[in-house]
Amino acid sequence: MAFGRRRRQEADEAAFHDDELESGEHFTGEPEGPYDVTKAPRDDVQRLDVGALRVPALEGVQIQFQVEEATGRPMSVVIADGQSAMELAVFAAPKTRGLWEDVRAEIVEQLESTGGAPRTVDGRYGRELELALPTPVPGQLVPGRMIGVDGPRWFVRAVMTGPGAMDPREAPLLEETLRRLIVVRGDEAMPVRDPLPLKLPKEVTDHVEGGEGADPAGTGTESTSGRPQMPVPGARIAELR
């Protein structure tokens, strides 16, 4: 899916400048995660430090990374439970309002203009999208569910495929991963909708540098045969400006 520039460009650019101000209205939301790092719970959950995200390493899931080929920089995190998969990406947002309402409307409009039939449904985090997603196989589409979560100066996009896309009860570990996710926005001013920087966690870099054959942490940078394949979710949010 390719999404063009939209009418919110001027508002987003203005919000970017507002992001640099010392004062202003701040996002307030429900205490349930994903959490901003300033409100993260003190629990015993092991989380991988991947830069702007702290990803729960729950037993029974595998954590992989979609890596930009030219730079080797991770662009998103993929969580798989053996049946379903969920891609997580995080973006800069203005401090005065969320992005998901605008982004969702733009995706629906674009898909409908090309013959798609996305459905807006209610979910744990409010309005979600059920839509058909392209896979690496040309012409192949699979059902998907897109979830948007607005936080203080950040926006998390989660794209679910597999049985969990049709029924959240079919992928409880993925739902729990999203609920326990922590976002580390940082203080740096960034253009609205730009991806927040991610990095490979120490567990992965140590494994690569050590030349070990096994991957006990269940992490990696490539898809493995037999694991759920994550469809291409479309343009990055930065491209929607």
PyMOL commands that set and color helices and strands:
alter all, ss='L'
color gray80, all
select helices_A, chain A and resi 9-18+37-39+100-113+163-166+168-170+172-179+202-210+237-240
alter helices_A, ss='H'
color red, helices_A
select strands_A, chain A and resi 35-36+47-49+53-56+62-67+74-80+85-92+119-123+126-134+141-151+154-161+182-183+219-220
alter strands_A, ss='S'
color yellow, strands_A
deselect
rebuild
show_as cartoon
